[in-house]
Amino acid sequence: MTTLFAQKGILIPFYHYPQKEDEQVRRLIAYKKRFADVPVIVIINPNNGNFQKKQDNFAAMIRRLHEANISVVGYVYTSYAKRPLQEVQERIQAWVRYYKPFGVEGIFVDEVNASKQNLKYYRTIAQTVARNFSLSVFNPGVEAPFLYDVADIVVTCENSSISSPPLTGKKNALLLHSVQEFGKYRPLLQYYDYVYLTPLRLPNPWSALSSYLPDLFKTLQQTHKFSKRIEYIQ
């Protein structure tokens, strides 16, 4: 049995400081209600993952997103395997202690070293995540096949452009910033499980929701409806 389409949903780096009545959060929830078939994972990033206590505004946002059937994962960086393992594990435990009760379901592991010599380091991190959460997303930003046996989702491209699809279609995520024409990349979306495109540029293209979100939701909703009609082929 082979599924016709690989893509599953949208992965949003939402490095945004939420307000009490947050318009961006309201808009994201409204999109999710309108396009209910499209899974959404949101990465949140209070203080670059180095918080020491719960912040009520983040807790409230997590609860709102969770109640809207949007999965929330917390940000932790590894400095390309140079960050001490114990420190990374402590950051994961901080997410467990302060934000899991409000609906955080996993960890987004950033600045991942794509060299296989770091397999033991990242496997240990993945095991720590798995003991506490249901979802792990690793971000080497390039293809790193050894990570497919470690993480649930691997960001194989985080860039301002892409010219060719990944070598393998499983577990891949695409994060594109500085995109000036959504339609140019639409054909490539089928090769990724999770996608996100934004016209925002460096230094922080993830500071606000992408204006392409309606296009992404519509594209994936159409795919989900089509795949339901002819979901499997022998």
C-alpha positions in Angstrom: 0.0 0.0 0.0 1.5 3.3 -1.1 0.2 6.7 -0.2 -0.1 9.1 -3.1 1.0 12.2 -1.2 3.9 12.7 1.2 3.0 16.0 2.7 1.1 16.1 6.0 0.9 19.6 7.1 2.5 22.9 8.1 5.5 23.5 10.4 5.5 27.1 11.7 8.6 28.6 13.5 6.5 31.1 15.4 9.2 33.1 17.3 6.7 35.6 18.4 6.1 37.3 21.8 2.4 36.8 22.4 0.2 39.6 23.7 -2.9 39.1 25.9 -5.3 39.6 22.9 -2.9 38.5 20.2 -4.1 39.1 16.6 -1.6 36.6 15.1 -2.6 33.8 17.4 -6.3 34.6 16.6 -5.6 34.5 12.9 -3.7 31.2 13.1 -6.5 29.6 15.0 -9.0 30.9 12.5 -7.0 29.4 9.6 -6.9 26.0 11.4 -10.7 26.0 12.0 -11.3 26.8 8.3 -8.8 24.2 7.0 -9.4 21.6 9.7 -7.9 18.6 7.7 -4.4 20.2 7.6 -2.2 19.3 10.6 -0.3 22.2 12.0 2.8 22.2 14.2 3.9 25.4 15.8 7.4 26.0 17.3 7.5 28.5 20.1 10.7 30.1 21.4 10.6 32.0 24.7 14.0 33.5 25.5 15.7 31.2 22.9 14.6 28.2 25.0 16.6 29.4 28.0 13.7 30.4 30.3 13.9 29.8 34.1 10.2 30.1 34.9 6.7 30.0 33.3 5.6 33.1 31.5 1.8 33.5 31.7 1.5 34.9 28.1 3.3 31.9 26.6 1.3 29.5 28.8 -2.0 31.1 27.6 -0.9 30.9 24.0 0.0 27.3 24.2 -3.3 26.4 25.8 -5.2 28.3 23.1 -3.3 26.6 20.3 -3.6 23.2 21.9 -7.4 23.6 22.3 -7.6 24.5 18.6 -6.0 21.2 17.7 -2.6 22.8 16.8 0.4 20.9 18.0 3.0 23.0 19.9 6.7 22.1 20.3 9.3 23.9 22.3 12.6 25.3 21.1 16.0 23.9 22.2 19.3 24.6 20.5 22.4 22.4 20.5 25.1 24.7 19.0 25.9 22.0 16.3 26.6 19.4 19.0 28.9 21.7 21.0 26.4 22.5 23.7 26.9 20.1 26.7 24.5 17.3 26.6 23.4 17.8 30.2 22.6 21.4 29.4 20.4 20.4 26.5 18.6 17.8 28.7 18.0 20.4 31.4 16.4 22.6 28.8 14.1 19.8 27.7 13.1 19.2 31.3 12.3 22.9 31.7 9.7 22.5 28.9 8.3 19.5 30.8 8.2 21.4 34.1 6.8 24.8 32.9 4.9 24.3 29.7 3.9 20.6 29.1 0.9 21.1 31.5 -0.5 23.7 29.1 -0.2 21.5 25.9 3.4 21.4 24.7 3.7 18.0 22.8 7.3 17.9 21.7 10.7 19.5 21.2 12.2 21.3 18.2 16.0 20.6 18.3 17.8 23.4 16.4 21.4 24.0 15.2 21.8 20.2 14.6 25.2 19.0 13.3 24.6 17.0 10.2 27.7 14.8 10.6 27.0 11.2 11.5 29.8 11.2 14.1 27.3 13.0 16.3 24.7 10.2 16.2 25.2 9.2 19.8 24.8 12.8 21.0 21.5 13.3 19.1 20.2 9.9 19.8 20.5 10.6 23.5 18.6 13.9 23.0 15.9 12.1 21.1 15.5 9.5 23.8 15.2 12.3 26.4 12.5 13.9 24.3 10.7 10.6 23.8 10.6 9.9 27.5 8.6 13.1 28.0 6.9 14.0 24.8 5.3 12.4 21.7 7.0 14.5 19.0 10.6 15.4 18.1 11.7 17.7 15.3 15.4 18.0 14.4 16.8 20.8 12.3 20.1 20.3 10.5 18.8 22.5 7.7 20.4 20.1 5.2 19.9 16.4 4.4 21.2 14.2 7.2 20.0 10.6 6.6 21.2 9.2 9.9 18.6 11.5 11.7 15.7 9.6 10.1 16.1 6.8 12.7 16.4 9.4 15.5 13.7 12.0 15.0 10.0 12.1 14.0 10.6 15.0 11.6 13.8 16.3 10.1 14.1 19.8 8.6 16.2 19.0 5.5 16.1 22.5 4.1 16.1 25.8 5.9 17.1 28.4 3.4 16.0 31.3 1.1 15.6 29.1 -1.9 15.7 25.5 -3.1 16.3 24.1 -6.6 15.7 20.3 -6.2 13.7 18.0 -3.9 15.3 15.9 -1.2 16.8 12.5 -1.9 14.2 10.8 0.2 10.7 11.8 0.8 10.2 10.5 4.4 10.0 12.7 7.5 11.2 15.8 5.6 10.3 19.4 6.4 11.0 22.5 4.4 11.4 26.0 5.9 11.9 28.7 3.3 12.3 32.4 4.0 12.7 35.5 1.8 10.3 33.9 -0.8 8.9 36.5 -3.2 6.8 34.2 -5.3 4.8 31.4 -3.7 3.8 29.7 -6.9 7.4 29.2 -7.9 7.8 26.6 -5.1 4.4 25.1 -5.1 5.5 22.0 -7.2 8.2 21.2 -4.7 5.8 21.0 -1.7 4.8 17.4 -2.6 8.2 16.1 -1.7 8.0 17.2 2.0 5.9 16.0 4.9 5.8 19.5 6.5 6.3 22.8 4.8 6.4 26.6 5.6 7.2 29.5 3.3 7.4 33.2 4.2 8.4 36.4 2.4 10.0 37.7 5.6 13.8 38.0 5.5 16.8 37.6 7.8 17.8 38.3 10.5 14.5 36.9 11.9 12.0 35.7 9.2 10.1 33.7 11.9 9.1 36.7 14.0 5.6 36.9 12.5 3.1 34.7 10.6 3.7 34.3 6.9 1.4 36.1 4.5 1.5 32.9 2.4 -0.4 30.9 5.1 -3.7 31.0 3.2 -1.9 29.7 0.1 -0.3 26.9 2.1 -3.5 25.9 3.8 -5.5 25.9 0.5 -2.8 23.9 -1.3 -2.6 21.2 1.5 -6.4 21.1 2.0 -6.9 20.4 -1.7 -4.3 17.6 -1.5 -5.9 16.1 1.6 -9.3 16.1 -0.1 -8.0 14.5 -3.2 -6.0 11.9 -1.4 -9.1 10.9 0.6 -10.9 10.0 -2.6 -8.0 7.9 -3.9 -6.0 7.5 -0.8 -4.2 4.3 -1.6 -3.0 2.4 -4.6 -2.1 -1.3 -4.6 
